[in-house]
Amino acid sequence: MRALSHPPRRVGFALACALVLSAFVPGVLAQTTAEFNAALDAKETAVNRMKINLEAALISMHNGTLSSWPTTTTHSAQSTCSATLTSPHCDKNFGNTAGCNCEGRTIDYTNTVVKTSPKLGVSDYGVKKAAVLGSELESELASMYTSLIEVGDAKWLYFGTKDGVLVNYPGFIWGEDNEDAQCGVEYDSRLRPWSMNGATGPKNIILILDISGSMAFMNRMVLLKQAAKKVIDSATHADYLGIITFNGAAYSYAGLTTLAKGLPDFKARLKTYIDELTYGGGTNFIAGYEKAFELVDNSKAKNYAAACHTTYVFVTDGDAPSPEATLTTRGASAAGADEHHFMISLGSGGNSDLLRKVACDVGAVFTAVPDGEQEMLDRAMISFYKFYALQKTLDKQETPTWTEPYDSIPAIWGPLTSVSVPVYDKSREPWHMVGVASVDSTTCDLEAKAPAAAAEDPPTTARHCTCQSTWTYNGRTFEGCADPDWPVPWCATQAGCGSCDTASVGPSGCWDDCKPTGSEATLFNELLSRATRWCDTTGLPACAVESLREEMDGSTCAARYPTDFTACSAADKEYYDYALKGPTESAVDFDLTRTSGGIRGTAYDMDMDRCACDPTMLPTCSCAALPSPPPMEDHGVDEEAAGAIGGAVGGAVIFIVATAFCCCCHNRKRDESKYSNAGVAMQQQPQYAPQYPQQPMPQYPQQQMPQYPQQPMQYGVQQPMYVPQGQQPSYPAPPGGGGFYGR
C-alpha cells in the first residue's frame, strides 16, 4: 500500500468550491489570513447578535413587557412537521423535498419553525416558551439573514433549548431525506455537534460498559447499545473518546492503549464495534475502572487527550465487589484531578444501593434506570451534558465555539461547520442556561478563503518529527503518511521522536500523526483552536452536584444518607436548583387547533379535512411524507371548497399559544403511506436567498452547491490539528493486548 503525503481529494473539493464561487461572486476573495479570520469573525458576530436578542426577550418575559408572552395573548408558531408553511416558497437552493411538488425545498422567509419529539419529555411550558422566543426573533433573524447574504454566505440560523426544542430560520418542511418515518422522532438537538460544543466544551469521554451474561436479560444489551451510540454521536472534534467493556475482565476497544479524537470516521468505527458487542461471563467493576484509568493515563502521557475534563460513564446491570477503594485512591491522586464520574445501574438485577452509596462517597452522579426504559437510559448516559452546562453557567462563560465539518440534517450543501454560543436567562443571579444559539457556514465557503498550509517533502508530523520514507506496521510496508488502524494519517518517525516503544512499528518503534497541509488544514486547525478556548478545571461545588443528583436520581446524598452527609442550606439549594433548572414553570394548557387554508385541488391537498390533531406534535401525514404528486396541470383552488374546510388543516401546521399553547393538526396519514423525515433542520441554507415576502431583498443568482463526502477532523497533539485524508480503507482491528501506544 502506498499513501500520499498530502491526499488530493479535499484539495479538489476546495478547488471546486472556489470555482463555483468565482462564477457567481464578483472577484473571488484572496486567500489571506486576515480575510479568512474576518469570515469566521462575521459568523461569531451574527451568533452573538442572536444570543443578545434571545436574552433580551427572556428578560422581557420576566418583567411582563414581552407582548406575546402574557397568557391573554394569542401567539402562532409553525411546526416543521407540516404539509406546507404560512408563506411557502419553493427554493431550489435548499435541495429536494420529495412529495411537495417543489424541485427544491419549501422555505418560509417570514417565519421560524418549531421541532420537538414526545420522546424528549418536553413540557408544554417548554415548547410554548421556545415557540414564543422564535416568533419574537423573526424580524431580527430576517435582518441577520440579509446581512449574511450581503457577504455571500447565509445558511440556517437556529436555537436549541436545554429541553430539546429546536427553533429554526428560515422555516422549512421536514424532508424525506432523513432517518426515520415519524418526522425525526429520534432527533434530539442537544446531541448535535453544535449544541454539545456550545453547552459543554472540550472533554475526554470514556464509556465503561458491562457485557456480562446478565445483559442478555430484558433486552438490556440492546438498550445499552442504542444509548452508547448516542453518546458517541454527541462527541465533537474537541473531544477524545475511549470504550472499555468488562465482564470478568476488562478490554479496550480494538486493544487501543490511548484515547482517540472524536472524528467522524473514528466515531463510525466505534458505533460498529458497539453494534457487534456480545454478552457473557461474570462481572468485575474494579477491572473496568482500572482499565479505564490505564487508558486515560497513557493518553495523557502521549498527549492524546483533551487538556480539560475527563468523563467516565459507567453502566452495569450486575453486582460485584465495590469499586469504592479504587475510585477513592484515584480521586486523591494527581491523575484524578478534573475527573468526573457518572454511574448507572440498569435493570432489576443490579446492586443499585451499593453503587448509589459509592457515587455519593466519591462525588459521582448516580442514576437507576428500570428495565425497558430506553429514553431514561439515554438521558442518564448523557447526563454529563447537564454537568458541564451547569459549570459553564456558573462561570458565566459566553465564548463562541466551532464544530468540526459535519453533515447537516437535512444534508444539502455538503460538509458545514457551525458556530455556537450558550444563551442564558440573566434576569437574576445565578444565570440559567436556556439553550444554545448557532449559525452555519459551509466548509466550501471558508476553505475558499483560507490560506493553504504548505506541504513538506519528506512529510513532517504534528510534533515536528520527520516521517520515515519506508516503514512497517504489523508486518505491512508503507511509504509516507498512511492511516491503518487510526482515524488520521500517521507515519513512523526517527528514533526518539513522537510516541516510541511501539513494537508494531518499524524500524524505529516511534510514530506520530502527520502534519496537515492545504487550505483545509488551515480551516480545521482554526476551528479546533476556536473550539478549545474555554476550560474550567475547578469542577462543580458540592451543592451544585447535589442538585444534579436530585435531577437524575430523585434525591440527594444528604437526604438518603443523613448521617454521612451534611445537607446544603436552603439558600444554596435554591441557588443551584435555579442555575440547573431555571424558573418554576407556570401552568400551561396544551390545546390543539387546526387552521384552514386554500389547498383544495393543489399539490398540497392530502385529504386533510379528515386529519385529527395530534398532541405529540408529530405528523401523520405531510407533503414530505407522501409520494411525489403528479405534475400539476391546472390545480385551481376551489375557494368555496377551501372555505368549507373549516377546521381542516391547510396551509400550515401551527402551534397556537393563547392562555394555552395550541398546536395545529398534524395531518392524518393517508392509507398508511410511508413517512419520511429527518433529523434536524438546522444546518444550512441557500447560498443566495430569494426575496422576503414582506421584506424586499435583492435577487441573487441561484447556485447549486456540489455534494461532497464528509471529511473527518484530525486531532493534534499539544495543539490539535486537522489532517486531511484521502479515501479511508476499512480498518482491521489491531491485535488485542498489544504493547503499543496510541493505536
DRENPAMAR-369674 format. One record per residue (C-alpha): residue in three letters; y, z, x. Coordinates in steps of 0.05 Angstrom, whole numbers, padded with zeros to 5 digits, always signed. Layout:
residues N
ALAYZX ...
//
This chain:
residues 743
MET+00000+00000+00000 ARG+00069-00017+00026 ALA+00131+00018-00001 LEU+00201-00008+00004 SER+00252+00039+00035 HIS+00303+00021-00019 PRO+00268-00006-00081 PRO+00306-00063-00113 ARG+00292-00051-00187 ARG+00353-00008-00203 VAL+00397-00050-00157 GLY+00382-00107-00204 PHE+00396-00062-00263 ALA+00465-00043-00237 LEU+00480-00115-00218 ALA+00461-00140-00288 CYS+00506-00087-00319 ALA+00563-00107-00273 LEU+00555-00180-00293 VAL+00555-00162-00367 LEU+00618-00120-00358 SER+00652-00176-00319 ALA+00640-00224-00376 PHE+00679-00181-00425 VAL+00724-00134-00388 PRO+00786-00163-00352 GLY+00777-00150-00278 VAL+00713-00112-00261 LEU+00732-00044-00235 ALA+00730-00036-00160 GLN+00674+00008-00133 THR+00718+00064-00106 THR+00702+00137-00104 ALA+00768+00153-00139 GLU+00755+00105-00196 PHE+00684+00129-00203 ASN+00705+00201-00207 ALA+00760+00183-00255 ALA+00709+00153-00303 LEU+00669+00217-00303 ASP+00731+00260-00309 ALA+00753+00219-00370 LYS+00688+00238-00405 GLU+00698+00311-00387 THR+00768+00307-00416 ALA+00740+00278-00480 VAL+00686+00331-00489 ASN+00736+00387-00474 ARG+00782+00357-00527 MET+00725+00360-00577 LYS+00710+00432-00556 ILE+00783+00454-00565 ASN+00786+00424-00635 LEU+00720+00456-00656 GLU+00741+00523-00631 ALA+00808+00517-00667 ALA+00771+00501-00732 LEU+00727+00562-00722 ILE+00787+00607-00715 SER+00817+00576-00778 MET+00752+00592-00815 HIS+00761+00665-00797 ASN+00835+00671-00815 GLY+00827+00632-00880 THR+00871+00573-00862 LEU+00816+00520-00859 SER+00827+00481-00923 SER+00754+00460-00934 TRP+00722+00527-00919 PRO+00741+00572-00978 THR+00686+00574-01029 THR+00732+00548-01082 THR+00740+00481-01046 THR+00692+00423-01054 HIS+00671+00390-00990 SER+00628+00329-00976 ALA+00586+00313-00915 GLN+00538+00255-00907 SER+00465+00263-00888 THR+00438+00216-00835 CYS+00374+00212-00877 SER+00407+00166-00928 ALA+00398+00099-00960 THR+00468+00079-00939 LEU+00534+00110-00919 THR+00600+00122-00954 SER+00636+00067-00914 PRO+00579+00026-00884 HIS+00590-00026-00831 CYS+00534-00069-00802 ASP+00547-00065-00727 LYS+00504-00108-00682 ASN+00523-00067-00620 PHE+00480-00009-00645 GLY+00412-00042-00645 ASN+00368-00060-00704 THR+00351-00013-00761 ALA+00293-00044-00800 GLY+00300-00046-00875 CYS+00375-00044-00881 ASN+00389-00119-00885 CYS+00430-00110-00822 GLU+00416-00144-00756 GLY+00447-00084-00722 ARG+00454-00014-00749 THR+00491+00014-00808 ILE+00550+00053-00780 ASP+00607+00091-00813 TYR+00670+00097-00771 THR+00705+00143-00821 ASN+00653+00198-00828 THR+00606+00242-00789 VAL+00534+00253-00810 VAL+00492+00316-00811 LYS+00419+00323-00787 THR+00372+00382-00791 SER+00299+00397-00809 PRO+00267+00451-00852 LYS+00221+00468-00793 LEU+00281+00498-00756 GLY+00293+00551-00808 VAL+00368+00538-00812 SER+00403+00579-00865 ASP+00445+00547-00920 TYR+00505+00580-00889 GLY+00490+00549-00821 VAL+00483+00479-00849 LYS+00546+00486-00891 LYS+00587+00512-00832 ALA+00565+00454-00787 ALA+00580+00403-00842 VAL+00650+00431-00853 LEU+00664+00431-00778 GLY+00642+00358-00773 SER+00686+00337-00831 GLU+00746+00374-00804 LEU+00740+00336-00738 GLU+00731+00266-00767 SER+00803+00243-00756 GLU+00804+00273-00686 LEU+00737+00241-00669 ALA+00762+00174-00692 SER+00823+00182-00647 MET+00779+00202-00588 TYR+00735+00142-00601 THR+00795+00096-00599 SER+00817+00126-00533 LEU+00747+00115-00503 ILE+00746+00043-00527 GLU+00811+00031-00491 VAL+00777+00047-00425 GLY+00717+00005-00445 ASP+00665+00059-00455 ALA+00654+00092-00523 LYS+00586+00118-00544 TRP+00562+00174-00591 LEU+00604+00237-00599 TYR+00566+00296-00626 PHE+00558+00371-00634 GLY+00494+00412-00640 THR+00494+00483-00667 LYS+00454+00542-00640 ASP+00412+00536-00703 GLY+00393+00464-00691 VAL+00441+00426-00737 LEU+00467+00361-00709 VAL+00535+00331-00728 ASN+00544+00260-00702 TYR+00601+00210-00699 PRO+00603+00154-00718 GLY+00559+00164-00778 PHE+00493+00126-00777 ILE+00427+00119-00814 TRP+00366+00149-00780 GLY+00326+00089-00756 GLU+00256+00064-00759 ASP+00251+00060-00683 ASN+00236+00134-00676 GLU+00179+00181-00671 ASP+00157+00203-00740 ALA+00157+00183-00813 GLN+00198+00241-00840 CYS+00268+00229-00814 GLY+00258+00265-00748 VAL+00226+00326-00778 GLU+00206+00350-00708 TYR+00274+00337-00678 ASP+00310+00398-00651 SER+00377+00383-00620 ARG+00374+00448-00579 LEU+00316+00419-00538 ARG+00352+00355-00520 PRO+00376+00349-00447 TRP+00450+00351-00466 SER+00442+00415-00506 MET+00398+00451-00455 ASN+00446+00434-00399 GLY+00506+00457-00438 ALA+00476+00522-00462 THR+00434+00546-00404 GLY+00447+00516-00334 PRO+00400+00506-00274 LYS+00336+00545-00271 ASN+00263+00547-00248 ILE+00213+00547-00306 ILE+00141+00569-00294 LEU+00092+00567-00352 ILE+00033+00615-00344 LEU-00017+00593-00396 ASP-00082+00626-00419 ILE-00141+00576-00421 SER-00196+00627-00432 GLY-00253+00615-00481 SER-00219+00653-00538 MET-00165+00599-00540 ALA-00216+00557-00578 PHE-00207+00601-00640 MET-00157+00589-00696 ASN-00132+00525-00664 ARG-00095+00566-00611 MET-00102+00515-00555 VAL-00073+00460-00599 LEU-00013+00504-00616 LEU-00003+00523-00544 LYS-00004+00451-00520 GLN+00048+00429-00571 ALA+00095+00487-00554 ALA+00085+00478-00478 LYS+00103+00405-00482 LYS+00167+00421-00518 VAL+00187+00468-00462 ILE+00172+00412-00412 ASP+00214+00363-00452 SER+00273+00412-00451 ALA+00277+00413-00375 THR+00333+00374-00341 HIS+00347+00347-00271 ALA+00379+00415-00255 ASP+00311+00450-00267 TYR+00247+00457-00227 LEU+00180+00462-00262 GLY+00112+00491-00249 ILE+00049+00504-00291 ILE-00002+00558-00277 THR-00065+00562-00320 PHE-00111+00622-00318 ASN-00177+00647-00345 GLY-00218+00690-00297 ALA-00179+00657-00240 ALA-00113+00620-00236 TYR-00095+00548-00218 SER-00031+00509-00206 TYR-00021+00440-00235 ALA-00058+00389-00191 GLY-00063+00440-00135 LEU+00012+00437-00122 THR+00040+00492-00078 THR+00113+00484-00097 LEU+00153+00471-00160 ALA+00179+00401-00171 LYS+00243+00373-00201 GLY+00243+00364-00277 LEU+00248+00288-00273 PRO+00223+00244-00330 ASP+00162+00216-00293 PHE+00141+00284-00270 LYS+00150+00314-00339 ALA+00107+00258-00368 ARG+00052+00276-00319 LEU+00057+00350-00336 LYS+00050+00334-00410 THR-00011+00291-00397 TYR-00041+00349-00358 ILE-00026+00397-00415 ASP-00059+00349-00465 GLU-00122+00349-00422 LEU-00129+00424-00415 THR-00196+00454-00437 TYR-00214+00526-00452 GLY-00268+00570-00422 GLY-00281+00633-00382 GLY-00251+00703-00383 THR-00180+00729-00378 ASN-00143+00755-00317 PHE-00069+00768-00328 ILE-00058+00791-00256 ALA-00087+00727-00226 GLY-00040+00686-00268 TYR+00022+00723-00246 GLU+00002+00726-00173 LYS-00009+00651-00171 ALA+00059+00640-00204 PHE+00094+00685-00153 GLU+00059+00648-00096 LEU+00083+00582-00124 VAL+00155+00606-00130 ASP+00156+00638-00061 ASN+00130+00574-00028 SER+00182+00534-00066 LYS+00240+00576-00044 ALA+00216+00576+00028 LYS+00215+00500+00027 ASN+00280+00492-00014 TYR+00242+00463-00073 ALA+00273+00509-00125 ALA+00337+00516-00164 ALA+00385+00561-00129 CYS+00392+00601-00193 HIS+00349+00636-00245 THR+00273+00637-00246 THR+00240+00639-00314 TYR+00167+00659-00326 VAL+00137+00643-00395 PHE+00070+00678-00402 VAL+00025+00662-00462 THR-00043+00694-00477 ASP-00088+00709-00536 GLY-00131+00758-00497 ASP-00139+00827-00469 ALA-00145+00844-00396 PRO-00124+00896-00345 SER-00049+00908-00347 PRO-00005+00866-00301 GLU+00049+00920-00301 ALA+00039+00944-00230 THR+00042+00872-00204 LEU+00106+00858-00244 THR+00138+00924-00223 THR+00125+00911-00150 ARG+00153+00841-00156 GLY+00215+00865-00192 ALA+00231+00916-00138 SER+00226+00864-00083 ALA+00279+00816-00057 ALA+00235+00759-00080 GLY+00240+00784-00152 ALA+00316+00781-00156 ASP+00344+00740-00214 GLU+00274+00731-00244 HIS+00265+00737-00319 HIS+00201+00745-00358 PHE+00182+00723-00429 MET+00115+00746-00454 ILE+00079+00720-00516 SER+00016+00747-00549 LEU-00016+00693-00592 GLY-00062+00709-00650 SER-00100+00769-00673 GLY-00148+00777-00614 GLY-00098+00796-00560 ASN-00074+00864-00539 SER-00003+00857-00564 ASP+00010+00932-00558 LEU-00006+00930-00484 LEU+00038+00870-00469 ARG+00096+00895-00512 LYS+00098+00960-00473 VAL+00092+00924-00407 ALA+00150+00879-00427 CYS+00193+00939-00443 ASP+00175+00973-00377 VAL+00192+00913-00334 GLY+00253+00887-00371 ALA+00218+00828-00404 VAL+00226+00798-00474 PHE+00162+00801-00516 THR+00143+00762-00579 ALA+00079+00770-00621 VAL+00060+00704-00654 PRO+00008+00704-00710 ASP-00047+00652-00712 GLY-00026+00585-00741 GLU+00049+00595-00732 GLN+00069+00532-00692 GLU+00144+00537-00703 MET+00144+00611-00685 LEU+00106+00597-00621 ASP+00155+00541-00605 ARG+00214+00588-00613 ALA+00180+00643-00572 MET+00165+00598-00513 ILE+00236+00571-00512 SER+00269+00639-00522 PHE+00297+00635-00452 TYR+00347+00587-00484 LYS+00377+00646-00521 PHE+00375+00690-00459 TYR+00415+00642-00415 ALA+00462+00621-00471 LEU+00478+00695-00481 GLN+00491+00702-00407 LYS+00539+00642-00408 THR+00574+00672-00468 LEU+00585+00740-00436 ASP+00610+00704-00374 LYS+00657+00662-00417 GLN+00631+00601-00380 GLU+00664+00536-00401 THR+00649+00486-00345 PRO+00624+00417-00369 THR+00556+00396-00344 TRP+00519+00329-00340 THR+00449+00306-00355 GLU+00404+00260-00315 PRO+00397+00190-00343 TYR+00351+00192-00404 ASP+00332+00151-00465 SER+00372+00169-00526 ILE+00348+00173-00597 PRO+00358+00120-00622 ALA+00349+00081-00557 ILE+00399+00024-00558 TRP+00433+00011-00491 GLY+00382+00034-00441 PRO+00390+00098-00400 LEU+00451+00140-00412 THR+00479+00206-00388 SER+00516+00259-00428 VAL+00570+00309-00410 SER+00564+00374-00449 VAL+00603+00438-00457 PRO+00589+00502-00495 VAL+00631+00515-00558 TYR+00650+00587-00574 ASP+00676+00627-00632 LYS+00735+00661-00598 SER+00762+00696-00658 ARG+00744+00765-00629 GLU+00711+00799-00570 PRO+00658+00784-00549 TRP+00656+00709-00556 HIS+00597+00678-00592 MET+00566+00611-00572 VAL+00561+00569-00635 GLY+00534+00507-00602 VAL+00545+00450-00552 ALA+00591+00390-00556 SER+00573+00326-00520 VAL+00598+00256-00503 ASP+00554+00199-00478 SER+00562+00145-00426 THR+00513+00091-00405 THR+00490+00094-00334 CYS+00502+00019-00332 ASP+00577+00030-00341 LEU+00580+00085-00290 GLU+00537+00051-00237 ALA+00583-00009-00241 LYS+00640+00037-00217 ALA+00601+00077-00166 PRO+00606+00060-00092 ALA+00538+00046-00060 ALA+00506+00094-00011 ALA+00485+00053+00050 ALA+00412+00043+00067 GLU+00386+00060+00136 ASP+00331+00029+00177 PRO+00286+00066+00191 PRO+00299+00106+00128 THR+00322+00177+00134 THR+00308+00237+00089 ALA+00345+00289+00048 ARG+00340+00338+00107 HIS+00364+00287+00158 CYS+00295+00272+00186 THR+00271+00202+00206 CYS+00213+00170+00169 GLN+00152+00151+00209 SER+00144+00075+00208 THR+00070+00083+00192 TRP+00038+00146+00165 THR-00022+00172+00127 TYR-00033+00216+00067 ASN-00102+00237+00044 GLY-00134+00181+00084 ARG-00087+00126+00058 THR-00036+00090+00101 PHE+00036+00078+00082 GLU+00099+00048+00112 GLY+00170+00072+00099 CYS+00181+00111+00034 ALA+00125+00117-00017 ASP+00112+00162-00077 PRO+00039+00184-00080 ASP+00028+00248-00119 TRP+00102+00265-00123 PRO+00159+00249-00171 VAL+00204+00217-00118 PRO+00194+00173-00056 TRP+00178+00211+00008 CYS+00152+00198+00078 ALA+00121+00231+00138 THR+00173+00254+00188 GLN+00176+00271+00261 ALA+00145+00336+00284 GLY+00185+00398+00266 CYS+00229+00365+00214 GLY+00221+00374+00139 SER+00162+00411+00107 CYS+00109+00419+00161 ASP+00039+00446+00170 THR+00015+00398+00117 ALA-00056+00378+00136 SER-00060+00320+00088 VAL+00000+00284+00121 GLY-00007+00248+00188 PRO+00009+00240+00244 SER+00057+00300+00248 GLY+00038+00342+00188 CYS+00111+00341+00166 TRP+00143+00305+00108 ASP+00207+00302+00068 ASP+00239+00266+00008 CYS+00272+00200+00025 LYS+00347+00197+00024 PRO+00373+00157-00037 THR+00412+00093-00029 GLY+00453+00046-00072 SER+00504+00059-00128 GLU+00452+00094-00170 ALA+00444+00146-00116 THR+00519+00158-00116 LEU+00519+00166-00191 PHE+00458+00211-00196 ASN+00479+00256-00138 GLU+00546+00266-00170 LEU+00514+00280-00238 LEU+00469+00332-00207 SER+00527+00363-00169 ARG+00566+00370-00234 ALA+00504+00399-00269 THR+00496+00456-00219 ARG+00567+00482-00216 TRP+00551+00548-00250 CYS+00501+00602-00237 ASP+00507+00677-00250 THR+00452+00715-00217 THR+00471+00783-00245 GLY+00426+00778-00306 LEU+00440+00810-00374 PRO+00459+00882-00388 ALA+00401+00924-00414 CYS+00431+00930-00484 ALA+00441+00854-00488 VAL+00366+00846-00473 GLU+00351+00897-00528 SER+00389+00854-00578 LEU+00348+00794-00557 ARG+00283+00834-00564 GLU+00302+00853-00634 GLU+00317+00780-00650 MET+00249+00756-00623 ASP+00203+00814-00640 GLY+00237+00852-00696 SER+00252+00915-00658 THR+00280+00944-00594 CYS+00242+00981-00539 ALA+00282+01044-00555 ALA+00261+01041-00628 ARG+00187+01031-00612 TYR+00183+01079-00553 PRO+00239+01131-00565 THR+00212+01180-00514 ASP+00212+01128-00459 PHE+00277+01090-00472 THR+00347+01111-00490 ALA+00377+01076-00550 CYS+00440+01036-00540 SER+00503+01063-00572 ALA+00523+01036-00640 ALA+00584+01002-00607 ASP+00541+00969-00553 LYS+00490+00945-00604 GLU+00544+00915-00649 TYR+00578+00882-00588 TYR+00515+00847-00562 ASP+00488+00831-00631 TYR+00553+00794-00646 ALA+00551+00757-00580 LEU+00480+00735-00594 LYS+00481+00722-00669 GLY+00554+00714-00688 PRO+00588+00737-00752 THR+00548+00761-00811 GLU+00531+00702-00856 SER+00562+00703-00924 ALA+00521+00686-00985 VAL+00520+00611-00997 ASP+00484+00578-01055 PHE+00450+00512-01037 ASP+00453+00467-01097 LEU+00435+00394-01095 THR+00478+00339-01124 ARG+00466+00264-01125 THR+00521+00214-01121 SER+00523+00147-01155 GLY+00541+00081-01122 GLY+00543+00007-01138 ILE+00480-00015-01104 ARG+00441-00045-01161 GLY+00414-00113-01140 THR+00434-00105-01068 ALA+00390-00097-01007 TYR+00401-00022-01013 ASP+00372-00018-01083 MET+00308+00022-01076 ASP+00299+00044-01148 MET+00339+00106-01133 ASP+00351+00122-01205 ARG+00283+00156-01201 CYS+00299+00197-01139 ALA+00295+00272-01143 CYS+00338+00318-01099 ASP+00301+00350-01042 PRO+00324+00417-01013 THR+00291+00402-00946 MET+00344+00350-00930 LEU+00291+00301-00910 PRO+00287+00233-00943 THR+00231+00210-00988 CYS+00259+00140-00981 SER+00316+00106-00945 CYS+00331+00036-00923 ALA+00308+00053-00853 ALA+00242+00076-00880 LEU+00225+00015-00922 PRO+00203-00054-00902 SER+00260-00103-00889 PRO+00283-00134-00955 PRO+00280-00210-00964 PRO+00343-00248-00943 MET+00399-00236-00991 GLU+00417-00296-01033 ASP+00468-00273-01084 HIS+00459-00200-01099 GLY+00519-00190-01143 VAL+00530-00118-01160 ASP+00519-00104-01233 GLU+00579-00059-01246 GLU+00554-00039-01314 ALA+00486-00022-01288 ALA+00515+00014-01229 GLY+00558+00056-01274 ALA+00498+00072-01316 ILE+00460+00102-01258 GLY+00498+00166-01270 GLY+00468+00218-01224 ALA+00424+00170-01186 VAL+00433+00164-01111 GLY+00470+00103-01090 GLY+00519+00094-01034 ALA+00506+00154-00990 VAL+00464+00215-00986 ILE+00515+00270-00980 PHE+00520+00345-00976 ILE+00570+00374-01025 VAL+00598+00442-01008 ALA+00632+00477-01064 THR+00622+00551-01076 ALA+00554+00523-01060 PHE+00530+00475-01008 CYS+00502+00415-01044 CYS+00461+00361-01015 CYS+00455+00293-01045 CYS+00388+00268-01064 HIS+00342+00245-01010 ASN+00316+00184-01046 ARG+00247+00183-01074 LYS+00193+00149-01034 ARG+00173+00085-01068 ASP+00099+00072-01075 GLU+00081+00111-01013 SER+00119+00064-00968 LYS+00115+00086-00896 TYR+00174+00122-00869 SER+00209+00112-00805 ASN+00251+00158-00768 ALA+00271+00185-00706 GLY+00293+00240-00664 VAL+00366+00246-00660 ALA+00422+00203-00661 MET+00469+00223-00611 GLN+00470+00185-00552 GLN+00503+00121-00556 GLN+00548+00075-00589 PRO+00574+00006-00582 GLN+00608-00018-00520 TYR+00664-00040-00565 ALA+00675-00014-00635 PRO+00697-00052-00696 GLN+00759-00035-00734 TYR+00761+00031-00771 PRO+00764+00021-00846 GLN+00823+00069-00852 GLN+00850+00068-00782 PRO+00862-00002-00756 MET+00837-00017-00687 PRO+00839-00078-00643 GLN+00779-00124-00646 TYR+00736-00128-00584 PRO+00682-00179-00569 GLN+00612-00156-00583 GLN+00570-00142-00524 GLN+00495-00137-00524 MET+00474-00089-00470 PRO+00406-00104-00439 GLN+00350-00055-00446 TYR+00324-00025-00382 PRO+00268+00024-00366 GLN+00289+00095-00355 GLN+00297+00118-00283 PRO+00278+00188-00263 MET+00327+00231-00224 GLN+00310+00257-00157 TYR+00319+00326-00133 GLY+00341+00340-00065 VAL+00333+00400-00021 GLN+00393+00442-00005 GLN+00438+00394-00042 PRO+00393+00359-00091 MET+00399+00284-00093 TYR+00371+00228-00135 VAL+00322+00179-00103 PRO+00319+00110-00135 GLN+00249+00089-00149 GLY+00210+00026-00155 GLN+00152+00015-00202 GLN+00114+00080-00205 PRO+00039+00078-00192 SER-00007+00122-00231 TYR-00015+00186-00191 PRO-00084+00212-00174 ALA-00088+00287-00174 PRO-00087+00316-00104 PRO-00147+00358-00083 GLY-00146+00428-00111 GLY-00133+00485-00064 GLY-00103+00440-00011 GLY-00063+00475+00043 PHE-00003+00430+00039 TYR+00068+00444+00018 GLY+00105+00411-00039 ARG+00052+00364-00065 
//
